[in-house]
Amino acid sequence: MSRTEALSFCRICRGSCGIVVTLDEMRHLVDIRADCEDPQTLGFACFKGLRAVEAHYSANRVLRPQKEMPDGSFADIGLEQALDEIAAHLAAIRDENGPEAIAGYKGGGGFFTSSAVTLMIEWLQGLGSPKSYSSATIDQSAKMVTAGRIGLWPPGKPVVSDCDVMMLLGTNPLVSQNPPFDVRNPVKRMKEA
């Protein structure tokens, strides 16, 4: 069985970590590893990115529309039927409670796909709803409140190598790539500094 490797990058978060993917002869994913030659991520990729092969081929991955049955099980249904039933439910909600009863939520990954950036907002506008939410509006509102109360650091994010001391509060660069500095391989950059 022949395998090939290709350079790519992880699309899960804004770190865009350099990765090397291994493909079988059918060009199916076999393995993912961090790209040690990537000049930005310096051989780092997080657990989520490195486990993407398992997630992609998981037996629990939903690959087609499903409908919950009265007994709690799920049955496969056709795409047209699924869309028609969803549209009917949304129309009933809008008719009974008004368009503001329908909202949309876009997670972090939705900001990295050009079509997704405006799609939800335009869809909601078509329904007449202004209720658009994201990770920056619901679960991260404390960032805006805190900035309003104690102020911002106008010069921007510090360069790790320029710091004499760094105290991290409310972040763990081993598991979350959103520290107050460069998100690409922060642990290695801190050790080098």
Secondary structure, 3 states (H helix, E strand, C coil): CCCEEEEEECCCCCCCCEEEEEECCCCCEEEEEECCCCCCCCCCCCHHHHCHHHHHCCCCCCCCCEEECCCCCEEECCHHHHHHHHHHHHHHHHHHHCHHHCCEEECHHHHCCHHHHHHHHHHHHHHCCCCEEECCCCCCHHHHHHHHHHCCCCCCCCCHHHCCCCCCCCCCCCCCCCCCCCCCCHHHHHHHC
